């Protein structure tokens, strides 16, 4: 084969290939594909000093944290107490401050006890919410702001039943948190816990709401049998010193006051509990206006409905709170609520546990009207109930005046010196007697009430709680200044 023939064959092959490709493009028309080579992303950790915007859809905690840290304070207390004093065996103090040692022997030793916790500024002029157990029995209360300014605080009032206390410092122009709506919070919602754990300055931790209206019986374990527990449960880390601090939503609104943790060690172990701001704000308003909490009662004893009870009551589903007793002459009795009714809701808020119902009632004062939806014999009906105080009236209550009028006695809490001399840790002294039940029973002035119906009496609130649950008689144990122990049975019925 000569050169010309080889060249001709080669040229024919090339032309054939070109024609084939052209024909394929015309007939098949393949899609164009653009391949983008992404630029390699350098790990963010290498540029920790850079400001990086939060990606869309990711929860941003920065605004809520900035609002909160300036409004959360460090609360430090000092008390002079007897050995084996008020913190001994107290679960709140064990959780948040660690157990204290106590003196031995017959006479208690007197020693200063330091404590610390957190608080939340709720007004520009220096009102601060904290827990009652943070300041309980404190002789001195100091508040330190996040910018390290320090103030001596005045105790406006405290409510052991909800473990809320109100302090005041003399300052203006303070950063403060506004109230959110604790009824509207949802399980799974992000929240921040802000406080002073381990005596550090304001520290922020994040978590979610894991349960609502939770009762853990921590108040009843602290001699508060009528304690109101309807905690917001979260998994935000809370440690010793956080008590009294803020639980806020992602808008930086206050939705709870951090109060307790579930722990075997005294440090964070998975869950923490906060008093809902709906309860705390009402307590604060009462303390500011009246100096004490105006507690309202429906006048029923209740229990949650379970599957067995729902079947027995012929309910179409498991719901509500069962009324197993009605207080004679109470608000529910006057409105027509009966034993055997099932309360489904109160003021359009569904209630399925005791704590949910108690939480809603605790937001009201005596004289307020609430709307109950109940089920009775398979039918649903609405009943309006006017709430009453523990004495069965709608009047504003002054505890000291009410107890004094009823018993005919002027009572006073014991000083530390009096406790020391008598070798006791608590008690209420009868300063003066007028005509009344105590004098009729033979009790003399100077007598110190230690227990009423086997419940320890440290203050007027303790005595009031015992008397609120009385069914006729009162059995008092106590001691006279000379050390003589005495017992009295008092009939309070007319």
C-alpha positions as semicolon CSV with decimal commas, in nm:
position;residue;x (nm);y (nm);z (nm)
1;X;0,000;0,000;0,000
2;X;0,144;0,333;-0,103
3;X;0,145;0,651;0,105
4;X;-0,144;0,817;-0,076
5;X;-0,375;0,521;-0,004
6;X;-0,278;0,523;0,371
7;X;-0,348;0,894;0,401
8;X;-0,685;0,850;0,231
9;X;-0,790;0,574;0,476
10;X;-0,684;0,792;0,777
11;X;-0,871;1,095;0,647
12;X;-1,183;0,885;0,589
13;X;-1,171;0,758;0,953
14;X;-1,135;1,108;1,100
15;X;-1,418;1,247;0,891
16;X;-1,636;0,953;0,985
17;X;-1,577;1,017;1,354
18;X;-1,665;1,385;1,323
19;X;-1,982;1,305;1,130
20;X;-2,079;1,044;1,393
21;X;-2,035;1,282;1,683
22;X;-2,228;1,554;1,506
23;X;-2,510;1,314;1,427
24;X;-2,522;1,200;1,796
25;X;-2,552;1,558;1,919
26;X;-2,831;1,634;1,672
27;X;-3,029;1,322;1,752
28;X;-2,968;1,257;2,129
29;X;-2,914;1,618;2,252
30;X;-2,740;1,533;2,584
31;X;-2,792;1,764;2,889
32;X;-2,518;2,001;2,981
33;X;-2,373;1,938;3,329
34;X;-2,185;2,201;3,526
35;X;-1,959;2,064;3,797
36;X;-1,882;2,303;4,082
37;X;-1,575;2,238;4,292
38;X;-1,646;2,364;4,644
39;X;-1,388;2,560;4,826
40;X;-1,243;2,368;5,118
41;X;-1,392;2,483;5,452
42;X;-1,141;2,549;5,727
43;X;-1,264;2,423;6,069
44;X;-1,419;2,709;6,272
45;X;-1,217;2,616;6,579
46;X;-0,908;2,760;6,411
47;X;-1,075;3,102;6,400
48;X;-1,228;3,123;6,746
49;X;-1,175;3,498;6,757
50;X;-1,385;3,563;6,448
51;X;-1,753;3,665;6,469
52;X;-1,956;3,410;6,273
53;X;-2,329;3,463;6,208
54;X;-2,562;3,191;6,336
55;X;-2,695;2,983;6,044
56;X;-3,066;3,011;5,967
57;X;-3,274;2,758;6,163
58;X;-3,025;2,729;6,448
59;X;-3,137;2,859;6,790
60;X;-2,944;3,169;6,893
61;X;-2,896;3,207;7,270
62;X;-2,677;3,517;7,263
63;X;-2,949;3,781;7,301
64;X;-3,118;3,598;7,588
65;X;-2,784;3,543;7,761
66;X;-2,685;3,910;7,729
67;X;-3,014;4,020;7,884
68;X;-2,994;3,770;8,165
69;X;-2,640;3,789;8,300
70;X;-2,670;4,157;8,395
71;X;-3,002;4,094;8,572
72;X;-2,890;3,793;8,777
73;X;-2,714;3,865;9,106
74;X;-2,507;3,680;9,363
75;X;-2,682;3,657;9,703
76;X;-2,458;3,602;10,006
77;X;-2,591;3,548;10,356
78;X;-2,457;3,536;10,708
79;X;-2,634;3,387;11,007
80;X;-2,540;3,310;11,364
81;X;-2,702;2,982;11,451
82;X;-2,676;2,706;11,704
83;X;-2,488;2,387;11,624
84;X;-2,722;2,138;11,457
85;X;-2,900;2,452;11,337
86;X;-3,147;2,527;11,069
87;X;-2,947;2,375;10,785
88;X;-2,904;2,036;10,949
89;X;-3,082;1,773;10,741
90;X;-3,230;2,042;10,519
91;X;-3,240;1,904;10,161
92;X;-3,222;2,252;10,007
93;X;-2,904;2,337;10,193
94;X;-2,755;1,995;10,127
95;X;-2,828;2,039;9,755
96;X;-2,702;2,392;9,715
97;X;-2,463;2,474;9,998
98;X;-2,342;2,136;10,126
99;X;-2,409;1,991;10,472
100;X;-2,296;2,195;10,770
101;X;-2,134;2,051;11,078
102;X;-2,295;2,092;11,417
103;X;-2,175;2,118;11,773
104;X;-2,218;1,839;12,022
105;X;-2,308;1,827;12,387
106;X;-2,625;1,933;12,565
107;X;-2,597;2,301;12,474
108;X;-2,573;2,398;12,107
109;X;-2,265;2,589;12,001
110;X;-2,312;2,926;11,834
111;X;-2,119;2,989;11,516
112;X;-2,150;3,204;11,204
113;X;-2,280;3,026;10,896
114;X;-2,221;3,163;10,546
115;X;-2,442;3,080;10,253
116;X;-2,478;3,187;9,894
117;X;-2,716;3,161;9,604
118;X;-2,856;3,368;9,321
119;X;-3,130;3,623;9,264
120;X;-3,310;3,792;8,975
121;X;-3,360;4,169;8,942
122;X;-3,723;4,230;8,838
123;X;-3,737;4,611;8,844
124;X;-3,502;4,898;8,770
125;X;-3,534;5,020;9,130
126;X;-3,387;4,711;9,293
127;X;-3,652;4,448;9,368
128;X;-3,497;4,100;9,353
129;X;-3,656;3,753;9,358
130;X;-3,469;3,464;9,517
131;X;-3,554;3,141;9,698
132;X;-3,669;3,146;10,057
133;X;-3,417;2,874;10,145
134;X;-3,133;3,099;10,024
135;X;-3,209;3,369;10,283
136;X;-3,390;3,165;10,550
137;X;-3,280;3,276;10,900
138;X;-3,012;3,506;10,759
139;X;-2,897;3,793;10,980
140;X;-2,725;3,974;10,693
141;X;-2,795;3,961;10,318
142;X;-2,551;4,099;10,062
143;X;-2,625;4,129;9,690
144;X;-2,342;4,149;9,436
145;X;-2,423;4,257;9,081
146;X;-2,256;4,109;8,774
147;X;-2,039;4,423;8,751
148;X;-1,927;4,354;9,113
149;X;-2,113;4,641;9,278
150;X;-2,221;4,529;9,624
151;X;-2,530;4,624;9,831
152;X;-2,688;4,533;10,163
153;X;-3,033;4,391;10,088
154;X;-3,355;4,425;10,286
155;X;-3,588;4,126;10,311
156;X;-3,934;4,246;10,205
157;X;-4,099;3,911;10,269
158;X;-4,073;3,537;10,217
159;X;-4,308;3,248;10,146
160;X;-4,182;2,904;10,253
161;X;-4,485;2,740;10,091
162;X;-4,357;2,827;9,742
163;X;-3,992;2,881;9,844
164;X;-3,996;3,237;9,707
165;X;-3,854;3,547;9,878
166;X;-3,838;3,914;9,781
167;X;-3,536;4,139;9,847
168;X;-3,479;4,510;9,790
169;X;-3,159;4,706;9,734
170;X;-3,138;5,086;9,718
171;X;-3,040;5,155;9,357
172;X;-3,199;5,278;9,035
173;X;-3,140;5,225;8,665
174;X;-3,070;4,854;8,706
175;X;-3,096;4,601;8,424
176;X;-3,389;4,367;8,496
177;X;-3,579;4,077;8,344
178;X;-3,940;4,098;8,234
179;X;-4,189;3,823;8,311
180;X;-4,269;3,566;8,045
181;X;-4,570;3,334;8,048
182;X;-4,489;3,004;8,218
183;X;-4,823;2,858;8,111
184;X;-4,719;2,890;7,746
185;X;-4,385;2,709;7,772
186;X;-4,375;2,378;7,587
187;X;-4,194;2,052;7,652
188;X;-3,888;2,043;7,426
189;X;-3,851;2,424;7,424
190;X;-3,498;2,561;7,466
191;X;-3,427;2,747;7,790
192;X;-3,129;2,901;7,969
193;X;-3,043;2,870;8,339
194;X;-2,851;3,170;8,474
195;X;-2,696;3,182;8,819
196;X;-2,381;3,176;9,028
197;X;-2,277;2,812;9,067
198;X;-1,982;2,744;9,298
199;X;-1,964;3,118;9,380
200;X;-1,877;3,207;9,022
201;X;-2,020;3,517;8,858
202;X;-2,325;3,486;8,633
203;X;-2,299;3,160;8,440
204;X;-2,528;3,051;8,157
205;X;-2,623;2,691;8,076
206;X;-2,869;2,569;7,814
207;X;-3,119;2,285;7,805
208;X;-3,477;2,200;7,719
209;X;-3,795;2,182;7,919
210;X;-3,836;1,814;7,994
211;X;-4,157;1,828;8,201
212;X;-4,411;2,071;8,348
213;X;-4,610;2,079;8,671
214;X;-4,365;1,841;8,836
215;X;-4,395;1,763;9,209
216;X;-4,087;1,615;9,381
217;X;-4,202;1,651;9,746
218;X;-3,897;1,854;9,842
219;X;-4,106;2,119;10,020
220;X;-4,302;1,863;10,223
221;X;-3,970;1,709;10,325
222;X;-3,878;2,053;10,460
223;X;-4,172;2,066;10,701
224;X;-4,395;2,235;10,446
225;X;-4,689;1,991;10,424
226;X;-4,890;2,251;10,229
227;X;-4,599;2,331;9,997
228;X;-4,699;2,426;9,644
229;X;-4,494;2,227;9,394
230;X;-4,557;2,258;9,023
231;X;-4,200;2,284;8,899
232;X;-4,075;2,334;8,546
233;X;-3,827;2,048;8,494
234;X;-3,527;2,106;8,265
235;X;-3,199;1,941;8,179
236;X;-3,005;2,268;8,193
237;X;-2,708;2,224;8,425
238;X;-2,779;2,367;8,772
239;X;-2,529;2,336;9,056
240;X;-2,475;2,465;9,412
241;X;-2,520;2,843;9,403
242;X;-2,771;2,845;9,113
243;X;-3,061;2,839;9,356
244;X;-3,272;3,154;9,316
245;X;-3,137;3,224;8,968
246;X;-3,324;3,275;8,644
247;X;-3,474;3,029;8,399
248;X;-3,533;3,224;8,077
249;X;-3,667;3,150;7,731
250;X;-3,481;3,230;7,410
251;X;-3,635;3,582;7,410
252;X;-3,468;3,650;7,746
253;X;-3,798;3,652;7,939
254;X;-3,810;3,515;8,293
255;X;-4,018;3,196;8,306
256;X;-3,897;3,040;8,631
257;X;-3,680;3,063;8,943
258;X;-3,429;2,777;8,965
259;X;-3,487;2,600;9,294
260;X;-3,372;2,239;9,318
261;X;-3,186;1,957;9,149
262;X;-3,236;1,581;9,137
263;X;-2,905;1,456;9,269
264;X;-2,751;1,198;9,500
265;X;-2,430;1,400;9,529
266;X;-2,548;1,759;9,566
267;X;-2,424;1,851;9,216
268;X;-2,593;1,842;8,879
269;X;-2,694;1,492;8,770
270;X;-2,938;1,544;8,485
271;X;-3,246;1,736;8,598
272;X;-3,323;2,068;8,764
273;X;-3,647;2,225;8,881
274;X;-3,776;2,583;8,871
275;X;-4,075;2,758;9,030
276;X;-4,290;2,884;8,738
277;X;-4,292;3,262;8,709
278;X;-4,674;3,253;8,715
279;X;-4,652;3,143;9,080
280;X;-4,347;3,352;9,169
281;X;-4,487;3,678;9,029
282;X;-4,810;3,643;9,226
283;X;-4,617;3,576;9,548
284;X;-4,398;3,881;9,481
285;X;-4,701;4,103;9,416
286;X;-4,859;3,992;9,747
287;X;-4,537;4,045;9,943
288;X;-4,501;4,397;9,801
289;X;-4,863;4,494;9,864
290;X;-4,952;4,308;10,185
291;X;-4,623;4,187;10,334
292;X;-4,747;3,827;10,315
293;X;-4,903;3,595;10,062
294;X;-5,280;3,597;10,017
295;X;-5,341;3,229;9,954
296;X;-5,665;3,117;9,795
297;X;-5,837;2,778;9,824
298;X;-6,109;2,607;9,621
299;X;-6,206;2,397;9,920
300;X;-6,164;2,042;9,788
301;X;-5,937;1,743;9,840
302;X;-5,826;1,590;9,513
303;X;-5,638;1,310;9,340
304;X;-5,537;1,247;8,982
305;X;-5,750;1,019;8,768
306;X;-5,589;0,690;8,659
307;X;-5,714;0,422;8,418
308;X;-5,876;0,214;8,691
309;X;-6,059;0,514;8,834
310;X;-6,170;0,627;8,487
311;X;-6,328;0,286;8,429
312;X;-6,497;0,291;8,768
313;X;-6,634;0,643;8,708
314;X;-6,738;0,548;8,353
315;X;-6,533;0,829;8,201
316;X;-6,484;0,819;7,824
317;X;-6,109;0,877;7,875
318;X;-5,847;0,917;8,145
319;X;-5,846;1,288;8,229
320;X;-5,895;1,542;8,501
321;X;-5,865;1,555;8,879
322;X;-6,103;1,361;9,101
323;X;-6,276;1,541;9,391
324;X;-6,271;1,299;9,684
325;X;-6,381;1,553;9,942
326;X;-6,542;1,898;9,972
327;X;-6,467;2,135;10,261
328;X;-6,785;2,236;10,442
329;X;-6,861;2,606;10,388
330;X;-6,567;2,634;10,143
331;X;-6,586;2,800;9,805
332;X;-6,647;2,477;9,613
333;X;-6,920;2,371;9,855
334;X;-7,098;2,703;9,818
335;X;-7,076;2,680;9,436
336;X;-7,219;2,328;9,420
337;X;-6,910;2,114;9,357
338;X;-6,969;1,763;9,491
339;X;-6,759;1,466;9,596
340;X;-6,716;1,242;9,293
341;X;-6,690;1,529;9,043
342;X;-6,394;1,530;8,805
343;X;-6,239;1,872;8,739
344;X;-6,131;1,889;8,373
345;X;-6,010;2,249;8,353
346;X;-5,983;2,575;8,544
347;X;-6,018;2,902;8,354
348;X;-5,975;2,709;8,026
349;X;-5,644;2,554;8,140
350;X;-5,662;2,174;8,124
351;X;-5,564;2,001;8,450
352;X;-5,478;1,632;8,480
353;X;-5,274;1,626;8,800
354;X;-5,301;1,773;9,148
355;X;-5,000;1,996;9,088
356;X;-5,151;2,141;8,769
357;X;-5,471;2,237;8,952
358;X;-5,284;2,375;9,254
359;X;-5,059;2,581;9,026
360;X;-5,356;2,755;8,866
361;X;-5,529;2,823;9,200
362;X;-5,205;2,958;9,351
363;X;-5,212;3,246;9,102
364;X;-5,526;3,385;9,264
365;X;-5,624;3,568;9,582
366;X;-5,925;3,509;9,808
367;X;-6,232;3,664;9,649
368;X;-6,126;3,583;9,292
369;X;-6,370;3,383;9,082
370;X;-6,252;3,084;8,876
371;X;-6,443;2,882;8,618
372;X;-6,431;2,505;8,657
373;X;-6,532;2,257;8,389
374;X;-6,634;1,933;8,560
375;X;-6,770;1,595;8,464
376;X;-7,051;1,453;8,675
377;X;-7,240;1,133;8,594
378;X;-7,113;1,141;8,237
379;X;-7,220;1,500;8,174
380;X;-7,001;1,811;8,145
381;X;-7,094;2,134;8,321
382;X;-6,935;2,463;8,419
383;X;-6,926;2,598;8,773
384;X;-6,797;2,936;8,890
385;X;-6,623;2,916;9,228
386;X;-6,532;3,214;9,446
387;X;-6,204;3,128;9,616
388;X;-6,167;3,173;9,990
389;X;-5,882;3,203;10,241
390;X;-5,788;2,937;10,495
391;X;-6,040;3,083;10,739
392;X;-6,325;3,035;10,493
393;X;-6,375;3,400;10,402
394;X;-6,280;3,623;10,109
395;X;-6,105;3,882;10,328
396;X;-5,740;3,983;10,302
397;X;-5,551;3,787;10,565
398;X;-5,301;3,920;10,814
399;X;-5,152;3,602;10,958
400;X;-5,035;3,747;11,288
401;X;-5,363;3,929;11,351
402;X;-5,571;3,628;11,248
403;X;-5,387;3,383;11,473
404;X;-5,376;3,632;11,761
405;X;-5,750;3,695;11,741
406;X;-5,828;3,325;11,723
407;X;-5,599;3,215;12,006
408;X;-5,603;3,532;12,214
409;X;-5,227;3,563;12,221
410;X;-4,945;3,780;12,093
411;X;-4,674;3,552;11,952
412;X;-4,312;3,623;11,865
413;X;-4,037;3,423;11,697
414;X;-3,748;3,331;11,926
415;X;-3,421;3,518;11,901
416;X;-3,094;3,327;11,872
417;X;-3,010;3,420;12,232
418;X;-3,340;3,272;12,355
419;X;-3,281;2,954;12,153
420;X;-2,932;2,928;12,297
421;X;-3,046;2,968;12,658
422;X;-3,318;2,707;12,619
423;X;-3,103;2,468;12,415
424;X;-3,351;2,453;12,127
425;X;-3,341;2,536;11,755
426;X;-3,693;2,670;11,695
427;X;-4,011;2,785;11,868
428;X;-4,272;3,061;11,905
429;X;-4,296;3,254;12,233
430;X;-4,626;3,368;12,387
431;X;-4,552;3,730;12,476
432;X;-4,898;3,832;12,596
433;X;-5,230;3,659;12,661
434;X;-5,577;3,808;12,643
435;X;-5,908;3,629;12,679
436;X;-5,895;3,337;12,436
437;X;-5,843;2,965;12,382
438;X;-5,481;2,953;12,503
439;X;-5,553;3,129;12,830
440;X;-5,861;2,914;12,888
441;X;-5,646;2,601;12,850
442;X;-5,410;2,714;13,129
443;X;-5,108;2,822;12,921
444;X;-4,906;3,102;13,079
445;X;-4,719;3,396;12,927
446;X;-4,360;3,319;12,835
447;X;-4,447;2,966;12,722
448;X;-4,259;2,862;12,407
449;X;-4,460;2,656;12,155
450;X;-4,232;2,391;12,005
451;X;-4,486;2,170;11,828
452;X;-4,851;2,188;11,734
453;X;-5,017;1,859;11,643
454;X;-4,663;1,712;11,622
455;X;-4,550;1,967;11,362
456;X;-4,243;2,184;11,450
457;X;-4,335;2,552;11,493
458;X;-4,066;2,804;11,398
459;X;-4,283;3,097;11,288
460;X;-4,640;3,217;11,255
461;X;-4,672;3,058;10,911
462;X;-4,598;2,713;11,056
463;X;-4,873;2,758;11,315
464;X;-5,116;2,888;11,055
465;X;-5,060;2,584;10,832
466;X;-5,135;2,350;11,120
467;X;-5,449;2,539;11,211
468;X;-5,568;2,552;10,851
469;X;-5,587;2,172;10,849
470;X;-5,745;2,130;11,193
471;X;-6,055;1,926;11,257
472;X;-6,148;2,053;11,600
473;X;-5,855;2,015;11,840
474;X;-5,503;2,148;11,881
475;X;-5,236;1,964;12,082
476;X;-4,942;2,187;12,181
477;X;-4,601;2,084;12,311
478;X;-4,362;2,341;12,456
479;X;-4,136;2,465;12,731
480;X;-4,134;2,747;12,985
481;X;-3,830;2,977;13,037
482;X;-3,735;2,776;13,350
483;X;-3,701;2,461;13,141
484;X;-4,032;2,302;13,241
485;X;-4,183;2,103;12,954
486;X;-4,562;2,117;12,926
487;X;-4,841;1,980;12,704
488;X;-5,181;2,133;12,636
489;X;-5,491;2,011;12,452
490;X;-5,701;2,298;12,318
491;X;-6,056;2,268;12,188
492;X;-6,107;2,527;11,915
493;X;-6,468;2,439;11,848
494;X;-6,730;2,682;11,973
